[in-house]
Amino acid sequence: MRVTFEKIDELSTSKVEFYSVKLGDCSLAEFQKFDNKEFPQHLEELQIAYKTIKEIGKRGARSYFFKFESAAHALPIVSQAIMDANKEDFGLRLYCIRLTDNVLVLLNGDIKTDINPINCKNVKEHFSNANKIAKRLDKGLLDREINYQTIDCLINYEIEI
């Protein structure tokens, strides 16, 4: 599947370039798809996610903002009180790929209903895509196809997963 990168200008700051991806011929970027979803039982978590994105824009994409999800990441890490209050599922997951403190790719996500994301019908595809993209980006860096230190480093970059 072809993956193209799209800079999210309205989120990008002087500290962080935010990107999302389009999968195949889809007209919407993955973060746009996430943004269009509603999570009425997880409004506090959703608010935290958006506040965290804003804070990342101010401070940089520091590793402490993220939960490691194999080769990719998830956002945000919520308080133990929120996790304890939620007995029905494992909470909201927004998958992303933190490339550096200055480059973050926001993807898609949903409500995680199983401890193992591969067993969760809601997030399985998002988790899988995030990890495939992350691994392919790592390879692109090693092969010197991309340089995360340059401005607009993922503009016009395409990969196959």
N, C-alpha and C positions, 0 to 999 in steps of 0.2 A: 504494500500500500504506500502511495506517495504521501509524504508529509511536508507541508510548507510552513514557514514561520512568518508570523505577522506581529509587528511591533504594536504594543498597546500605548499609543501616544498619550491618552488621557490619564494613564497611571504612571508613565515614565517620568522620572525626575532627573536632576543633575547627578544623583547618586546611583540610581538603579534604572536599567532598561528592562521593562517588562515586555514579555512576548507571550503569544499563544500559538497554537498550531491549527492548521486545517488538515483534516484527514481525507485523502482521496479527493473527490470532486465536491465535497460538502461546501456550501457557501458560508456557513457559520464557523467561526473558530471555536475550539473546545471550551475556552473560558466563557465565551458568549453563551454557549449552551448551558453551562453551569449557572451563569448569572440569570438566565431565563427560568430556571427551576424555582419551585416554592418548597420550603421546608417548614411548615407550620409548627411542627413539634420540636424544632431545633432552631428557633429564632435567635436565642442567645448565642449559640455556637456560630451561627451565620454572621451575626453582628461582630463577634470576636474575629472571625476570619477577615471581614472587610476592614476592621480597625487595624488588624495586623498587617494587611497589605498596605494600608496607608502609612503605618509606622515603618515598614520596610522601605518604603519610598523615601522616608526621612533619614533613617539610620543606616540603610544598606541591608542586603539580604544575609544577615548574620546567621550562622548555623543554629543558634539557640532558638530561632523562630520556628524551626521545622522538626517534624517527626520523620525519622528515616523509614522508608518503605522499600526495602531492597535497594535497587540502583537509583530509585527516584525518592521523592519526599512527599510529605503531606503537611497541610497547614490547617489550622494552627494546633498548637498543643494547648489544651484547655485545662482548667483547674480540676483538681481531684473532686471538688464539690459538685461540679457539673457532671463529671463522669459518674459519681455515686448516685446522683439524682436520676440518672437515665438508666433504668433497668430493662428497657425494651430492646435496645440495640447497642452498638458500639460507637454511635455518634456520627457526626458529619465528617466526611473526608473530602478535601479539595486537594487533588494531586497536582504536583508541580515538580519542576526540576531546577534546583539551585546550582547554577554553573559556577558562579563566583559571588562575591559580596555585591557585585554590580550588575549581574545578569541573572534574571529569574524568568522561567517559562511557566506560566499558569495554564493548567490543563482543565480537566473536568473532574467531577466527583459526584457523590451521592451519600446516602445513609448506609453505613456499614452494618450488616446484620449478622455477620459471622466473624469470629476472631481471626480466621484466615481469609484474607481478601479474595483469594482464588475460589473459595467456596461460597462467596456472597454474590448473588445474582445482580445486586445493585451496583457494586463497585468492581467486579471482576474485570470487565472490559477496560475500565478507566485505569485500574492498577496495572494491567498487562500492557496497555499502550504506553503508559508513563515509563515503565521500565524498559520497554523496547526502544523508545525514543531516547531515554537517558543513556543506554548502552551505545546506541548509534552515535550520539553526540560525543561520548567519550572517545569512540573510535575516530570520529572526525577531528577531534583535537589531537589525538596521537598521530594521525596521518597528516596533520598540518593543513587540513582543509579549512579550518576555522581558527580564528584567534580571538579569544574572549576579551582581550585587552583593547580591541579596536571598537570605536563607536559603530553602532548598527551592525554588530558582528553577525547577526543571523538574518539580516535582510537579504532576500534573494537566495537563501540557502534552502536546499531541498534534500531530503533523505528518503530512503525506502525502508520500511519495516515489514 
